[in-house]
Amino acid sequence: MEELFEYLELLRARMEFAEMFYGFSMNYVPLYINEEIIVFDKNDGKIKKLRSKQELNKEELKKYLPKIKENIENGFIDLLLTMNFHSIKTPED
């Protein structure tokens, strides 16, 4: 579990860098996409359900943790973080 939170801190830093570099605000990055979309909220550092914006409780986190870890290890989350940067319009465009 500690590894997950270390990764999320790194992810938050990467999101902040992307915001400065590309000039747009980014609040969430998906961690798990299926019947429910689970996101990392950069603003408060919590893992939430996108639909309700409510933080996952311990049981829910245990349920989604294996898939979140898999998505981290296989690079899926990094892909989601970067795949649409080229299509975002900045104030300079």
Order of alpha helices (4+ residues) and beta strands (2+ residues): alpha-beta-beta-beta-alpha-alpha
